[in-house]
Amino acid sequence: MSLADRLGFDPARCFINGQWILPQSGQSLALENPSTGETIGRIARGGADEIDAAVGSARASLDGVWGRSTAVERGRILTRIGQLVLENVDLLAELEAMDVGKPLTQARNDAVALARYMEFYGGAADKVHGQTIPYLDGYTVYTLREPHGVTGHIVPWNYPMQIIGRSVGAALAMGNAAVLKPAEEACLTALAFARIAHEAGLPAGALNVVPGLGEEAGAALTSHPGVNHISFTGSVGVGSLVQQAAARNVAPVTLELGGKSPQIVFSDADVDKALPFLVNAGIQNAGQTCSASSRILVHQSVHDQIIERMSERYGNLRVGPASEDLDVGPLISARQRAVVAGFLDVARNDNLTFAAQGTIVDHAPGGGHYIAPTLIAGLTPDHALAQDEIFGPVQVILPFDSEEEAVAIANGTDYGLVAGIWTRDGGRQMRLAKSIHAGQVFINNYGAGGGVELPFGGVAKSGHGREKGFEALYGFSILKTVAAHHG
């Protein structure tokens, strides 16, 4: 059975105004399976023409049935989308594993998370309220939350389903009409989501999906004068370009960018509880996670113990094809593998300590983009491997002597996305939670199980704006103040 037959549509088409449309150029892009290096299909190479059509379709839907829908009606549609996502979990997980390279269990968890986002935003759609404001005698003043209009969403290849859920889901709940540009490396679940949303009753034009290259379709979306808000998740460099393009149209932007997130382990930490979080948060999705815990800061008194205990876990890690559902899958591409390998070469040249490595299974396909998870010690906080986002399964261990030094190291990068604190001392927990520059701080855990309800975003070069939870709904809406003078 061909990929198109399994999907129920041709992935070499764009989804615009409820229809599967061939790009005007007739061009397509090869889609690679990172586990094998083989081409598994082709996707549309959409461009400025398709983006313009998608924006026009979104605007028409706002002027039509979608714009007239009530919050209750929007919520019911989103809830129905969530139900259909759950009914298609196996297919979505298989597509994500094949497309991104992540192990099947992780891909399935992402599909379930997508459904949860739809359920959450479906339930929240009619619960975003305005306020009444006491004012002068003879006035009644109140506020309204209204949609921006047409929202553009540029979604990366590492977590397509989850990021679609937290951005597109929130935008639709607030009554916006969305144009989605998925990453060219991994489009299949974005396209499958469009089909599911259409089947669930989302009106034509409320969601449009245009695959293509970032410098073509992505650039056209961010610079389009008909787009009223942009949501971008990706690298710092591209995020800066997105913001510059949107600024020409004075369109607001939500940016979720890179990270160099620390977990800080004090001498009184529950090491047995911490260990799975210390390792898993660094190697999940082969370390290709903005919030990956790539720095482990450890008090000198337990430094050697943590290295030993983490090394034991690393020694048991197995890397292989996504379909085999091992601990770690391949990196997304040969290019990304070369980037990570370059960092490891720097570590070797600088005589850093390779404390532990996982194992690539012998039968892993030669064309796959595999790299062994690596734990590195013997470096200083200003070393490139402790400063730069590697975006691969590489973690570094850094010792510290005092609470003040731990905070200085944690805050000593350009990023500020997530941090973890491991200590039983309640006062220290509160002091560090306030002192660390990050959008999320976890105490005696890391990630809180995904936390659809928990606002997520960064500071500094990790971006600005918040996704997830009710904060995302506020970000995808405009606050209007109405002052009525009635004497």
ABEGO torsion letter per residue (X at the ends): XBAAAAAGBBAABBBBGGBBBBBAAGBBBBBBBAAAGBBAEBBBBBBAAAAAAAAAAAAAAAABAAAABBAAAAAAAAAAAAAAAAAAAAAAAAAAAAAAGBBAAAAAAAAAAAAAAAAAAAAAAAABBBBBBBBBBGBBBBBBBBBAEBBBBBBBAABAAAAAAAAAAAAAAAGBBBBBBBBAABAAAAAAAAAAAAAAGBBBGABBBBBEBAABAAAAAAABAABABBBBBEBAAAAAAAAAAAAAAGBBBBBBBBBBBBBBBBAABBAAAAAAAAAAAAABGGGBBAABBABBBBBAAAAAAAAAAAAAAAAABBBBBAAAGBABBBBABAAAAAAAAAAAAAAAAAGBBBABBBBBBAABBAABBBBBBBBBBGBBAABAAAABBAGBBBBBBBBBABAAAAAAAAAABABBABBBBBBABAAAAAAAAAABBBABBBBGBBGGGGGAABBBEBBEAAEBEBBEEAAAAAAABBBBBBBBBAX
